[in-house]
C-alpha cells in the first residue's frame, strides 16, 4: 500500500484567507465610513445654504432660517444640530454644526459648514 504525501495546499489557502479577510473587511468598513462622512458634510452644506437663502430674502428672518437649516440637517441624518445665523447690513452668514453617526467612534463625526449670502434689499428704480 502506497501512502500519498499530505496535501498542504489546504493549510496554505486557509492561512491566506485568515490574513486577507480581515484586511478586506477593514477596507470595506473604511469605504462605508468615508461615504457616511461625505454625506454628513453634504447635508450640513445644503442646510447652511438653505438657511442663508431664507435669511437673505427680503421677507426672511433669522428664526425661520434657523428652523429651515435645522430641519434639513436633521432629516439628512445629522445629530446634535446647532445652527447660528449672523447678519449685518450687507451679508448673512449661517453656520450648521452637528455630528454624523459613525460606525467607529472617531473624532471625524463632528461637522461644521458655513454659507453666506448678500442681503436682498428693495430699492426704487
Buried (B, 14 or more C-beta within 10 A) or exposed (E): EEEEEEEEEEEEEEEEEEEEEEEEEEEEEEEEBEEBBEBBBEBBBBBBBBBBBBBBBEEBEBEBBBBBBBBBBBEBEBEEBBBBBEBEEEBBBBBBBBBBEBEEEEEBBEBEBBBBBEBEEEEEE
